[in-house]
Amino acid sequence: MKLHKITSLFVFALACFATSAQPKAEWVSTSHYYGIINENDGDAKCTFTLINTGDSPLVITNARATCGCTRPKYSKDAIAPGDSMTISVSYDPVGRHGRFKKKIYIDTNTEPKRSTLEISGVVIASEKTIKSRFPVNAGELKLRSAI
C-alpha cells in the first residue's frame, strides 16, 4: 500500500510539473513611431523583438495586420526558452497621406494567446501628388482652382 501512495504522489508531481512548463512571450517594445515618412521613399520598415521567458518552446501561430498596407513577416520556427526572434513589419505609405496608426495581432501558444503591436507616423504626400491635387500656384500657396 505504501508503494502505491508513493507512486501516486510521484505521478501527481510529474503531472503538475508537466503542466507548469509553458512558454511566455515578452516584447522588448510593443509600439513603433516612424515619425514623418515621405510617400516617395517606399515602404517604411521596423522590427519588434519577442523573447521567450518561459520554459518550453514558443510558437507564433498567426500574425496579421488591421489593413493590407501593413505586412508582418516572421519565422515559423519555434523559439526556445530564453531565446528571441524578430518580427519585421513594413508599411506602404503610397496614397495614404496624413497620420496613421495600425495594429498588428500576433497569436502564439502562450497565455494570453494574442499580443498587439502598434505602428504609427505621418505620411507626407509626394511632390507629384501635391501638383496634381493643387495645380494653381498663388505665391507660396497651392490651390485646387483659380476661382
N, C-alpha and C positions, 0 to 999 in steps of 0.2 A: 504494500500500500504506500509506503514511504517513497519508493521509486516512482510510482505513478504520480504522486504530488510534485516531485522534483521535475519529472518530465513535463508535466502540465505547466509548471511555473516557467520552465525553460522555453517552451513553445510560446507561451504568452509574452515573455520578454522579447523573444525574437520577432514576433508579430508587431509588437509596439515599436521596436527599433526599425523594422522594415517600413512601417507607415510614417515614421518621423523623417525618413530620408526624402527630402523634397528639394527641388530647385527653387531658387529665389532670384528674381530679377531686380537689379539695382541699376538705375540710369545715372550716368555722370551729370547729364542735364536733359531736361525734357522739352526745352524750347530753344529756338534759334531765331535771332533777329538779323536779317540780311542787311538792313539799312536801306540805302537808296540803290535801286537796280535800274540800269539803263536797258530799255527794251531791246536795243541792238546788240547787247553783249551776250545774248543767248541764254541758255539755261543757267540758273543760279543753283549752286550745289553746296550741301553741308553734310556732316556726318554726326550721328549720335552713337555714343558708346554704351553698350549693355554689358554688365558684369554679373556673372552667376555667383552669388554669395551663398548659395545653398550647398547641399551635399549630395546632389545627384544631377545628371545631365539636364540642361535646359534646352528646349527645342522651340523655335519660332514656328508656329503653325500657319500663320497668315499675317500679312501686312497690307493695309490698304489706306488710301487717302480719301478725303471727302470730295475730291474732284479729279478730273482727268489731267489737269495741269500739274499735278504733284505726283511724283513717282518714287516710291521707296524701293530699294534693292538691298537684299540681304542674302547671307549664305544659308543653305538648307541644312548644313552640318550642325550637330548638337554642340552645345557649349559645355565643356567640362566644368566641374566645380572649381571655383577660383579663377577661371579663365574669362576672357572678354571677347566681344566681337563688335564690329561697327556696322551700322545701317546707314547707307548712303541715300540721301533724299535730294531729288532735283525738282526745281520749279521752273516752268516755262512761262516767262513774262510776256510773250508776244500777244498783243491785243488786250492786255489786262492792265490798263493804266490806273494808277492810284494805289491806295492802301490795300493790303491783303493780309489775311490771317487764315491759315489752313491747318487742319488736324490730320494726323496720321495715326491709325489704330494698329497696334501690334498685339497679336494674340499669341500666347505662349502656353506651355504646360505647367505654369506656376499658379499660385493663388495670391492675388486675383489673376484671372486669366488675361485680362486686357490692360494694356498700358496705352496712354495717349501722349503723343508728341505733338508739338506745335511749331510751325514756322510762320514768320511774318516779315513785313517790309513794305516798301513803297516803290512802285514801278513808274519810272519817268518815260513818257512816250518818245519815240524816235523822232528825229527832225522831219523825216518824210511824212510821218503820221500828222504831225503838227501842221505842216504845209498843206496837206490835203484837207484837213478839218478847218483850218483858219487861213484861207488863201489871200486875204486882203491885209496889206500892211498899212498901219496907221501910226507911223513913227515906231515906238517901241512895242506898241500893241499889235496883236494879231486878231483879225476879225473874221467872222464867217461870211459876211456880205458887206458891200459898200453902203447899203441903205438900211 
